[in-house]
């Protein structure tokens, strides 16, 4: 299952790595691809991973999820 998170606040490669590492720590996340230019993360997960789990992981790093698609 793939989900796209639109993220506000990332400004550099450090931000990208911070978001990627936070999402990879969520149980059930298989792969994460974060794009600074597109201000988004594409997350591949097992079934059962909720949007709120992903949002919380990003929020706890100091960034804001505007939308989960």
mmCIF file of the N, C-alpha and C atoms, coordinates in Angstrom:
data_MODEL
# 
_entry.id   MODEL 
# 
loop_
_atom_site.group_PDB 
_atom_site.id 
_atom_site.type_symbol 
_atom_site.label_atom_id 
_atom_site.label_alt_id 
_atom_site.label_comp_id 
_atom_site.label_asym_id 
_atom_site.label_entity_id 
_atom_site.label_seq_id 
_atom_site.pdbx_PDB_ins_code 
_atom_site.Cartn_x 
_atom_site.Cartn_y 
_atom_site.Cartn_z 
_atom_site.occupancy 
_atom_site.B_iso_or_equiv 
_atom_site.pdbx_formal_charge 
_atom_site.auth_seq_id 
_atom_site.auth_comp_id 
_atom_site.auth_asym_id 
_atom_site.auth_atom_id 
_atom_site.pdbx_PDB_model_num 
ATOM 1   N N  . UNK A 1 1  ? 0.854  -1.174 0.000  1.00 0.00 ? 1  UNK A N  1 
ATOM 2   C CA . UNK A 1 1  ? 0.000  0.000  0.000  1.00 0.00 ? 1  UNK A CA 1 
ATOM 3   C C  . UNK A 1 1  ? 0.900  1.237  0.000  1.00 0.00 ? 1  UNK A C  1 
ATOM 4   N N  . UNK A 1 2  ? 0.662  2.154  -0.943 1.00 0.00 ? 2  UNK A N  1 
ATOM 5   C CA . UNK A 1 2  ? 1.454  3.380  -1.002 1.00 0.00 ? 2  UNK A CA 1 
ATOM 6   C C  . UNK A 1 2  ? 0.604  4.582  -0.616 1.00 0.00 ? 2  UNK A C  1 
ATOM 7   N N  . UNK A 1 3  ? 1.223  5.486  0.133  1.00 0.00 ? 3  UNK A N  1 
ATOM 8   C CA . UNK A 1 3  ? 0.566  6.731  0.518  1.00 0.00 ? 3  UNK A CA 1 
ATOM 9   C C  . UNK A 1 3  ? 1.526  7.876  0.233  1.00 0.00 ? 3  UNK A C  1 
ATOM 10  N N  . UNK A 1 4  ? 0.954  9.008  -0.151 1.00 0.00 ? 4  UNK A N  1 
ATOM 11  C CA . UNK A 1 4  ? 1.753  10.202 -0.407 1.00 0.00 ? 4  UNK A CA 1 
ATOM 12  C C  . UNK A 1 4  ? 1.414  11.241 0.654  1.00 0.00 ? 4  UNK A C  1 
ATOM 13  N N  . UNK A 1 5  ? 2.434  11.737 1.333  1.00 0.00 ? 5  UNK A N  1 
ATOM 14  C CA . UNK A 1 5  ? 2.248  12.768 2.347  1.00 0.00 ? 5  UNK A CA 1 
ATOM 15  C C  . UNK A 1 5  ? 2.783  14.090 1.810  1.00 0.00 ? 5  UNK A C  1 
ATOM 16  N N  . UNK A 1 6  ? 1.962  15.100 1.830  1.00 0.00 ? 6  UNK A N  1 
ATOM 17  C CA . UNK A 1 6  ? 2.401  16.443 1.457  1.00 0.00 ? 6  UNK A CA 1 
ATOM 18  C C  . UNK A 1 6  ? 2.888  17.115 2.740  1.00 0.00 ? 6  UNK A C  1 
ATOM 19  N N  . UNK A 1 7  ? 4.167  17.532 2.731  1.00 0.00 ? 7  UNK A N  1 
ATOM 20  C CA . UNK A 1 7  ? 4.816  17.990 3.965  1.00 0.00 ? 7  UNK A CA 1 
ATOM 21  C C  . UNK A 1 7  ? 5.266  19.443 3.835  1.00 0.00 ? 7  UNK A C  1 
ATOM 22  N N  . UNK A 1 8  ? 4.990  20.215 4.878  1.00 0.00 ? 8  UNK A N  1 
ATOM 23  C CA . UNK A 1 8  ? 5.385  21.627 4.922  1.00 0.00 ? 8  UNK A CA 1 
ATOM 24  C C  . UNK A 1 8  ? 6.549  21.791 5.898  1.00 0.00 ? 8  UNK A C  1 
ATOM 25  N N  . UNK A 1 9  ? 7.528  22.601 5.530  1.00 0.00 ? 9  UNK A N  1 
ATOM 26  C CA . UNK A 1 9  ? 8.591  22.962 6.453  1.00 0.00 ? 9  UNK A CA 1 
ATOM 27  C C  . UNK A 1 9  ? 9.957  22.404 6.136  1.00 0.00 ? 9  UNK A C  1 
ATOM 28  N N  . UNK A 1 10 ? 10.061 21.493 5.175  1.00 0.00 ? 10 UNK A N  1 
ATOM 29  C CA . UNK A 1 10 ? 11.379 20.958 4.842  1.00 0.00 ? 10 UNK A CA 1 
ATOM 30  C C  . UNK A 1 10 ? 12.127 21.977 3.979  1.00 0.00 ? 10 UNK A C  1 
ATOM 31  N N  . UNK A 1 11 ? 13.413 22.241 4.356  1.00 0.00 ? 11 UNK A N  1 
ATOM 32  C CA . UNK A 1 11 ? 14.178 23.244 3.621  1.00 0.00 ? 11 UNK A CA 1 
ATOM 33  C C  . UNK A 1 11 ? 15.538 22.761 3.138  1.00 0.00 ? 11 UNK A C  1 
ATOM 34  N N  . UNK A 1 12 ? 15.948 21.559 3.568  1.00 0.00 ? 12 UNK A N  1 
ATOM 35  C CA . UNK A 1 12 ? 17.293 21.098 3.212  1.00 0.00 ? 12 UNK A CA 1 
ATOM 36  C C  . UNK A 1 12 ? 17.364 19.570 3.232  1.00 0.00 ? 12 UNK A C  1 
ATOM 37  N N  . UNK A 1 13 ? 18.537 19.050 2.841  1.00 0.00 ? 13 UNK A N  1 
ATOM 38  C CA . UNK A 1 13 ? 18.713 17.596 2.828  1.00 0.00 ? 13 UNK A CA 1 
ATOM 39  C C  . UNK A 1 13 ? 18.636 17.001 4.229  1.00 0.00 ? 13 UNK A C  1 
ATOM 40  N N  . UNK A 1 14 ? 19.049 17.771 5.213  1.00 0.00 ? 14 UNK A N  1 
ATOM 41  C CA . UNK A 1 14 ? 18.954 17.308 6.601  1.00 0.00 ? 14 UNK A CA 1 
ATOM 42  C C  . UNK A 1 14 ? 17.486 17.074 6.975  1.00 0.00 ? 14 UNK A C  1 
ATOM 43  N N  . UNK A 1 15 ? 16.624 17.977 6.559  1.00 0.00 ? 15 UNK A N  1 
ATOM 44  C CA . UNK A 1 15 ? 15.185 17.823 6.816  1.00 0.00 ? 15 UNK A CA 1 
ATOM 45  C C  . UNK A 1 15 ? 14.672 16.538 6.165  1.00 0.00 ? 15 UNK A C  1 
ATOM 46  N N  . UNK A 1 16 ? 15.095 16.284 4.950  1.00 0.00 ? 16 UNK A N  1 
ATOM 47  C CA . UNK A 1 16 ? 14.667 15.089 4.216  1.00 0.00 ? 16 UNK A CA 1 
ATOM 48  C C  . UNK A 1 16 ? 15.061 13.831 4.986  1.00 0.00 ? 16 UNK A C  1 
ATOM 49  N N  . UNK A 1 17 ? 16.296 13.781 5.445  1.00 0.00 ? 17 UNK A N  1 
ATOM 50  C CA . UNK A 1 17 ? 16.752 12.606 6.192  1.00 0.00 ? 17 UNK A CA 1 
ATOM 51  C C  . UNK A 1 17 ? 16.017 12.469 7.518  1.00 0.00 ? 17 UNK A C  1 
ATOM 52  N N  . UNK A 1 18 ? 15.745 13.591 8.159  1.00 0.00 ? 18 UNK A N  1 
ATOM 53  C CA . UNK A 1 18 ? 15.030 13.570 9.437  1.00 0.00 ? 18 UNK A CA 1 
ATOM 54  C C  . UNK A 1 18 ? 13.629 12.977 9.244  1.00 0.00 ? 18 UNK A C  1 
ATOM 55  N N  . UNK A 1 19 ? 12.923 13.422 8.213  1.00 0.00 ? 19 UNK A N  1 
ATOM 56  C CA . UNK A 1 19 ? 11.578 12.916 7.926  1.00 0.00 ? 19 UNK A CA 1 
ATOM 57  C C  . UNK A 1 19 ? 11.631 11.446 7.528  1.00 0.00 ? 19 UNK A C  1 
ATOM 58  N N  . UNK A 1 20 ? 12.586 11.114 6.666  1.00 0.00 ? 20 UNK A N  1 
ATOM 59  C CA . UNK A 1 20 ? 12.700 9.724  6.216  1.00 0.00 ? 20 UNK A CA 1 
ATOM 60  C C  . UNK A 1 20 ? 12.956 8.789  7.394  1.00 0.00 ? 20 UNK A C  1 
ATOM 61  N N  . UNK A 1 21 ? 13.883 9.146  8.257  1.00 0.00 ? 21 UNK A N  1 
ATOM 62  C CA . UNK A 1 21 ? 14.188 8.296  9.410  1.00 0.00 ? 21 UNK A CA 1 
ATOM 63  C C  . UNK A 1 21 ? 12.986 8.157  10.336 1.00 0.00 ? 21 UNK A C  1 
ATOM 64  N N  . UNK A 1 22 ? 12.249 9.229  10.539 1.00 0.00 ? 22 UNK A N  1 
ATOM 65  C CA . UNK A 1 22 ? 11.071 9.171  11.419 1.00 0.00 ? 22 UNK A CA 1 
ATOM 66  C C  . UNK A 1 22 ? 10.013 8.231  10.843 1.00 0.00 ? 22 UNK A C  1 
ATOM 67  N N  . UNK A 1 23 ? 9.792  8.315  9.542  1.00 0.00 ? 23 UNK A N  1 
ATOM 68  C CA . UNK A 1 23 ? 8.781  7.449  8.918  1.00 0.00 ? 23 UNK A CA 1 
ATOM 69  C C  . UNK A 1 23 ? 9.224  5.989  8.917  1.00 0.00 ? 23 UNK A C  1 
ATOM 70  N N  . UNK A 1 24 ? 10.515 5.749  8.728  1.00 0.00 ? 24 UNK A N  1 
ATOM 71  C CA . UNK A 1 24 ? 11.006 4.366  8.721  1.00 0.00 ? 24 UNK A CA 1 
ATOM 72  C C  . UNK A 1 24 ? 10.884 3.712  10.091 1.00 0.00 ? 24 UNK A C  1 
ATOM 73  N N  . UNK A 1 25 ? 10.795 4.506  11.141 1.00 0.00 ? 25 UNK A N  1 
ATOM 74  C CA . UNK A 1 25 ? 10.655 3.955  12.488 1.00 0.00 ? 25 UNK A CA 1 
ATOM 75  C C  . UNK A 1 25 ? 9.230  3.514  12.812 1.00 0.00 ? 25 UNK A C  1 
ATOM 76  N N  . UNK A 1 26 ? 8.267  3.869  11.970 1.00 0.00 ? 26 UNK A N  1 
ATOM 77  C CA . UNK A 1 26 ? 6.875  3.455  12.200 1.00 0.00 ? 26 UNK A CA 1 
ATOM 78  C C  . UNK A 1 26 ? 6.754  1.969  11.857 1.00 0.00 ? 26 UNK A C  1 
ATOM 79  N N  . UNK A 1 27 ? 6.197  1.191  12.777 1.00 0.00 ? 27 UNK A N  1 
ATOM 80  C CA . UNK A 1 27 ? 6.000  -0.239 12.522 1.00 0.00 ? 27 UNK A CA 1 
ATOM 81  C C  . UNK A 1 27 ? 5.130  -0.439 11.289 1.00 0.00 ? 27 UNK A C  1 
ATOM 82  N N  . UNK A 1 28 ? 5.582  -1.291 10.389 1.00 0.00 ? 28 UNK A N  1 
ATOM 83  C CA . UNK A 1 28 ? 4.813  -1.591 9.186  1.00 0.00 ? 28 UNK A CA 1 
ATOM 84  C C  . UNK A 1 28 ? 5.228  -0.800 7.967  1.00 0.00 ? 28 UNK A C  1 
ATOM 85  N N  . UNK A 1 29 ? 6.124  0.164  8.140  1.00 0.00 ? 29 UNK A N  1 
ATOM 86  C CA . UNK A 1 29 ? 6.621  0.930  6.991  1.00 0.00 ? 29 UNK A CA 1 
ATOM 87  C C  . UNK A 1 29 ? 7.728  0.129  6.319  1.00 0.00 ? 29 UNK A C  1 
ATOM 88  N N  . UNK A 1 30 ? 7.604  -0.035 5.008  1.00 0.00 ? 30 UNK A N  1 
ATOM 89  C CA . UNK A 1 30 ? 8.553  -0.848 4.239  1.00 0.00 ? 30 UNK A CA 1 
ATOM 90  C C  . UNK A 1 30 ? 9.591  0.027  3.552  1.00 0.00 ? 30 UNK A C  1 
ATOM 91  N N  . UNK A 1 31 ? 9.126  1.125  2.932  1.00 0.00 ? 31 UNK A N  1 
ATOM 92  C CA . UNK A 1 31 ? 10.040 1.976  2.164  1.00 0.00 ? 31 UNK A CA 1 
ATOM 93  C C  . UNK A 1 31 ? 9.541  3.416  2.204  1.00 0.00 ? 31 UNK A C  1 
ATOM 94  N N  . UNK A 1 32 ? 10.484 4.348  2.192  1.00 0.00 ? 32 UNK A N  1 
ATOM 95  C CA . UNK A 1 32 ? 10.143 5.772  2.207  1.00 0.00 ? 32 UNK A CA 1 
ATOM 96  C C  . UNK A 1 32 ? 10.999 6.498  1.179  1.00 0.00 ? 32 UNK A C  1 
ATOM 97  N N  . UNK A 1 33 ? 10.376 7.338  0.377  1.00 0.00 ? 33 UNK A N  1 
ATOM 98  C CA . UNK A 1 33 ? 11.093 8.186  -0.570 1.00 0.00 ? 33 UNK A CA 1 
ATOM 99  C C  . UNK A 1 33 ? 10.628 9.624  -0.320 1.00 0.00 ? 33 UNK A C  1 
ATOM 100 N N  . UNK A 1 34 ? 11.540 10.473 0.126  1.00 0.00 ? 34 UNK A N  1 
ATOM 101 C CA . UNK A 1 34 ? 11.190 11.858 0.461  1.00 0.00 ? 34 UNK A CA 1 
ATOM 102 C C  . UNK A 1 34 ? 11.801 12.777 -0.586 1.00 0.00 ? 34 UNK A C  1 
ATOM 103 N N  . UNK A 1 35 ? 10.995 13.706 -1.107 1.00 0.00 ? 35 UNK A N  1 
ATOM 104 C CA . UNK A 1 35 ? 11.459 14.668 -2.099 1.00 0.00 ? 35 UNK A CA 1 
ATOM 105 C C  . UNK A 1 35 ? 11.360 16.086 -1.546 1.00 0.00 ? 35 UNK A C  1 
ATOM 106 N N  . UNK A 1 36 ? 12.491 16.741 -1.455 1.00 0.00 ? 36 UNK A N  1 
ATOM 107 C CA . UNK A 1 36 ? 12.506 18.138 -0.999 1.00 0.00 ? 36 UNK A CA 1 
ATOM 108 C C  . UNK A 1 36 ? 11.846 19.037 -2.040 1.00 0.00 ? 36 UNK A C  1 
ATOM 109 N N  . UNK A 1 37 ? 12.151 18.808 -3.314 1.00 0.00 ? 37 UNK A N  1 
ATOM 110 C CA . UNK A 1 37 ? 11.624 19.642 -4.383 1.00 0.00 ? 37 UNK A CA 1 
ATOM 111 C C  . UNK A 1 37 ? 10.096 19.566 -4.476 1.00 0.00 ? 37 UNK A C  1 
ATOM 112 N N  . UNK A 1 38 ? 9.567  18.362 -4.291 1.00 0.00 ? 38 UNK A N  1 
ATOM 113 C CA . UNK A 1 38 ? 8.112  18.173 -4.397 1.00 0.00 ? 38 UNK A CA 1 
ATOM 114 C C  . UNK A 1 38 ? 7.418  18.306 -3.049 1.00 0.00 ? 38 UNK A C  1 
ATOM 115 N N  . UNK A 1 39 ? 8.205  18.495 -1.996 1.00 0.00 ? 39 UNK A N  1 
ATOM 116 C CA . UNK A 1 39 ? 7.672  18.644 -0.635 1.00 0.00 ? 39 UNK A CA 1 
ATOM 117 C C  . UNK A 1 39 ? 6.721  17.500 -0.276 1.00 0.00 ? 39 UNK A C  1 
ATOM 118 N N  . UNK A 1 40 ? 7.192  16.284 -0.505 1.00 0.00 ? 40 UNK A N  1 
ATOM 119 C CA . UNK A 1 40 ? 6.340  15.134 -0.238 1.00 0.00 ? 40 UNK A CA 1 
ATOM 120 C C  . UNK A 1 40 ? 7.169  13.911 0.146  1.00 0.00 ? 40 UNK A C  1 
ATOM 121 N N  . UNK A 1 41 ? 6.472  12.952 0.735  1.00 0.00 ? 41 UNK A N  1 
ATOM 122 C CA . UNK A 1 41 ? 7.055  11.645 1.018  1.00 0.00 ? 41 UNK A CA 1 
ATOM 123 C C  . UNK A 1 41 ? 6.111  10.596 0.452  1.00 0.00 ? 41 UNK A C  1 
ATOM 124 N N  . UNK A 1 42 ? 6.678  9.636  -0.259 1.00 0.00 ? 42 UNK A N  1 
ATOM 125 C CA . UNK A 1 42 ? 5.908  8.497  -0.725 1.00 0.00 ? 42 UNK A CA 1 
ATOM 126 C C  . UNK A 1 42 ? 6.302  7.332  0.177  1.00 0.00 ? 42 UNK A C  1 
ATOM 127 N N  . UNK A 1 43 ? 5.300  6.764  0.840  1.00 0.00 ? 43 UNK A N  1 
ATOM 128 C CA . UNK A 1 43 ? 5.552  5.748  1.854  1.00 0.00 ? 43 UNK A CA 1 
ATOM 129 C C  . UNK A 1 43 ? 4.865  4.455  1.455  1.00 0.00 ? 43 UNK A C  1 
ATOM 130 N N  . UNK A 1 44 ? 5.625  3.374  1.429  1.00 0.00 ? 44 UNK A N  1 
ATOM 131 C CA . UNK A 1 44 ? 5.051  2.059  1.177  1.00 0.00 ? 44 UNK A CA 1 
ATOM 132 C C  . UNK A 1 44 ? 4.914  1.366  2.522  1.00 0.00 ? 44 UNK A C  1 
ATOM 133 N N  . UNK A 1 45 ? 3.707  0.863  2.797  1.00 0.00 ? 45 UNK A N  1 
ATOM 134 C CA . UNK A 1 45 ? 3.446  0.264  4.116  1.00 0.00 ? 45 UNK A CA 1 
ATOM 135 C C  . UNK A 1 45 ? 2.738  -1.077 3.980  1.00 0.00 ? 45 UNK A C  1 
ATOM 136 N N  . UNK A 1 46 ? 2.799  -1.836 5.061  1.00 0.00 ? 46 UNK A N  1 
ATOM 137 C CA . UNK A 1 46 ? 1.936  -3.000 5.187  1.00 0.00 ? 46 UNK A CA 1 
ATOM 138 C C  . UNK A 1 46 ? 0.529  -2.505 5.506  1.00 0.00 ? 46 UNK A C  1 
ATOM 139 N N  . UNK A 1 47 ? -0.462 -3.384 5.355  1.00 0.00 ? 47 UNK A N  1 
ATOM 140 C CA . UNK A 1 47 ? -1.826 -3.002 5.744  1.00 0.00 ? 47 UNK A CA 1 
ATOM 141 C C  . UNK A 1 47 ? -1.842 -2.781 7.252  1.00 0.00 ? 47 UNK A C  1 
ATOM 142 N N  . UNK A 1 48 ? -2.675 -1.878 7.692  1.00 0.00 ? 48 UNK A N  1 
ATOM 143 C CA . UNK A 1 48 ? -2.796 -1.635 9.121  1.00 0.00 ? 48 UNK A CA 1 
ATOM 144 C C  . UNK A 1 48 ? -2.070 -0.396 9.591  1.00 0.00 ? 48 UNK A C  1 
ATOM 145 N N  . UNK A 1 49 ? -1.227 0.190  8.752  1.00 0.00 ? 49 UNK A N  1 
ATOM 146 C CA . UNK A 1 49 ? -0.554 1.428  9.134  1.00 0.00 ? 49 UNK A CA 1 
ATOM 147 C C  . UNK A 1 49 ? -1.504 2.577  8.821  1.00 0.00 ? 49 UNK A C  1 
ATOM 148 N N  . UNK A 1 50 ? -1.860 3.332  9.840  1.00 0.00 ? 50 UNK A N  1 
ATOM 149 C CA . UNK A 1 50 ? -2.848 4.400  9.656  1.00 0.00 ? 50 UNK A CA 1 
ATOM 150 C C  . UNK A 1 50 ? -2.197 5.711  9.222  1.00 0.00 ? 50 UNK A C  1 
ATOM 151 N N  . UNK A 1 51 ? -3.021 6.562  8.644  1.00 0.00 ? 51 UNK A N  1 
ATOM 152 C CA . UNK A 1 51 ? -2.556 7.893  8.268  1.00 0.00 ? 51 UNK A CA 1 
ATOM 153 C C  . UNK A 1 51 ? -2.071 8.655  9.497  1.00 0.00 ? 51 UNK A C  1 
ATOM 154 N N  . UNK A 1 52 ? -2.759 8.490  10.613 1.00 0.00 ? 52 UNK A N  1 
ATOM 155 C CA . UNK A 1 52 ? -2.387 9.238  11.824 1.00 0.00 ? 52 UNK A CA 1 
ATOM 156 C C  . UNK A 1 52 ? -1.019 8.798  12.351 1.00 0.00 ? 52 UNK A C  1 
ATOM 157 N N  . UNK A 1 53 ? -0.667 7.535  12.209 1.00 0.00 ? 53 UNK A N  1 
ATOM 158 C CA . UNK A 1 53 ? 0.674  7.088  12.623 1.00 0.00 ? 53 UNK A CA 1 
ATOM 159 C C  . UNK A 1 53 ? 1.744  7.801  11.806 1.00 0.00 ? 53 UNK A C  1 
ATOM 160 N N  . UNK A 1 54 ? 1.509  7.913  10.513 1.00 0.00 ? 54 UNK A N  1 
ATOM 161 C CA . UNK A 1 54 ? 2.484  8.572  9.643  1.00 0.00 ? 54 UNK A CA 1 
ATOM 162 C C  . UNK A 1 54 ? 2.543  10.068 9.943  1.00 0.00 ? 54 UNK A C  1 
ATOM 163 N N  . UNK A 1 55 ? 1.365  10.673 10.106 1.00 0.00 ? 55 UNK A N  1 
ATOM 164 C CA . UNK A 1 55 ? 1.320  12.110 10.428 1.00 0.00 ? 55 UNK A CA 1 
ATOM 165 C C  . UNK A 1 55 ? 2.047  12.396 11.735 1.00 0.00 ? 55 UNK A C  1 
ATOM 166 N N  . UNK A 1 56 ? 1.791  11.572 12.747 1.00 0.00 ? 56 UNK A N  1 
ATOM 167 C CA . UNK A 1 56 ? 2.438  11.780 14.044 1.00 0.00 ? 56 UNK A CA 1 
ATOM 168 C C  . UNK A 1 56 ? 3.950  11.678 13.951 1.00 0.00 ? 56 UNK A C  1 
ATOM 169 N N  . UNK A 1 57 ? 4.443  10.718 13.182 1.00 0.00 ? 57 UNK A N  1 
ATOM 170 C CA . UNK A 1 57 ? 5.894  10.563 13.038 1.00 0.00 ? 57 UNK A CA 1 
ATOM 171 C C  . UNK A 1 57 ? 6.512  11.823 12.440 1.00 0.00 ? 57 UNK A C  1 
ATOM 172 N N  . UNK A 1 58 ? 5.858  12.394 11.437 1.00 0.00 ? 58 UNK A N  1 
ATOM 173 C CA . UNK A 1 58 ? 6.379  13.599 10.801 1.00 0.00 ? 58 UNK A CA 1 
ATOM 174 C C  . UNK A 1 58 ? 6.249  14.802 11.734 1.00 0.00 ? 58 UNK A C  1 
ATOM 175 N N  . UNK A 1 59 ? 5.110  14.914 12.376 1.00 0.00 ? 59 UNK A N  1 
ATOM 176 C CA . UNK A 1 59 ? 4.862  16.040 13.282 1.00 0.00 ? 59 UNK A CA 1 
ATOM 177 C C  . UNK A 1 59 ? 5.863  16.063 14.434 1.00 0.00 ? 59 UNK A C  1 
ATOM 178 N N  . UNK A 1 60 ? 6.185  14.881 14.959 1.00 0.00 ? 60 UNK A N  1 
ATOM 179 C CA . UNK A 1 60 ? 7.140  14.802 16.074 1.00 0.00 ? 60 UNK A CA 1 
ATOM 180 C C  . UNK A 1 60 ? 8.547  15.250 15.679 1.00 0.00 ? 60 UNK A C  1 
ATOM 181 N N  . UNK A 1 61 ? 8.835  15.281 14.379 1.00 0.00 ? 61 UNK A N  1 
ATOM 182 C CA . UNK A 1 61 ? 10.143 15.760 13.928 1.00 0.00 ? 61 UNK A CA 1 
ATOM 183 C C  . UNK A 1 61 ? 10.145 17.270 13.693 1.00 0.00 ? 61 UNK A C  1 
ATOM 184 N N  . UNK A 1 62 ? 8.973  17.903 13.805 1.00 0.00 ? 62 UNK A N  1 
ATOM 185 C CA . UNK A 1 62 ? 8.896  19.349 13.666 1.00 0.00 ? 62 UNK A CA 1 
ATOM 186 C C  . UNK A 1 62 ? 8.364  19.844 12.334 1.00 0.00 ? 62 UNK A C  1 
ATOM 187 N N  . UNK A 1 63 ? 7.826  18.944 11.540 1.00 0.00 ? 63 UNK A N  1 
ATOM 188 C CA . UNK A 1 63 ? 7.270  19.336 10.240 1.00 0.00 ? 63 UNK A CA 1 
ATOM 189 C C  . UNK A 1 63 ? 5.760  19.099 10.253 1.00 0.00 ? 63 UNK A C  1 
ATOM 190 N N  . UNK A 1 64 ? 5.076  19.603 9.248  1.00 0.00 ? 64 UNK A N  1 
ATOM 191 C CA . UNK A 1 64 ? 3.619  19.517 9.224  1.00 0.00 ? 64 UNK A CA 1 
ATOM 192 C C  . UNK A 1 64 ? 3.159  18.753 7.985  1.00 0.00 ? 64 UNK A C  1 
ATOM 193 N N  . UNK A 1 65 ? 2.270  17.793 8.200  1.00 0.00 ? 65 UNK A N  1 
ATOM 194 C CA . UNK A 1 65 ? 1.667  17.071 7.078  1.00 0.00 ? 65 UNK A CA 1 
ATOM 195 C C  . UNK A 1 65 ? 0.394  17.816 6.680  1.00 0.00 ? 65 UNK A C  1 
ATOM 196 N N  . UNK A 1 66 ? 0.383  18.329 5.462  1.00 0.00 ? 66 UNK A N  1 
ATOM 197 C CA . UNK A 1 66 ? -0.781 19.075 4.985  1.00 0.00 ? 66 UNK A CA 1 
ATOM 198 C C  . UNK A 1 66 ? -1.872 18.144 4.490  1.00 0.00 ? 66 UNK A C  1 
ATOM 199 N N  . UNK A 1 67 ? -1.458 16.999 3.921  1.00 0.00 ? 67 UNK A N  1 
ATOM 200 C CA . UNK A 1 67 ? -2.439 16.100 3.324  1.00 0.00 ? 67 UNK A CA 1 
ATOM 201 C C  . UNK A 1 67 ? -1.827 14.717 3.151  1.00 0.00 ? 67 UNK A C  1 
ATOM 202 N N  . UNK A 1 68 ? -2.666 13.691 3.290  1.00 0.00 ? 68 UNK A N  1 
ATOM 203 C CA . UNK A 1 68 ? -2.255 12.312 2.985  1.00 0.00 ? 68 UNK A CA 1 
ATOM 204 C C  . UNK A 1 68 ? -3.117 11.849 1.825  1.00 0.00 ? 68 UNK A C  1 
ATOM 205 N N  . UNK A 1 69 ? -2.453 11.455 0.753  1.00 0.00 ? 69 UNK A N  1 
ATOM 206 C CA . UNK A 1 69 ? -3.179 11.024 -0.445 1.00 0.00 ? 69 UNK A CA 1 
ATOM 207 C C  . UNK A 1 69 ? -3.017 9.541  -0.654 1.00 0.00 ? 69 UNK A C  1 
# 
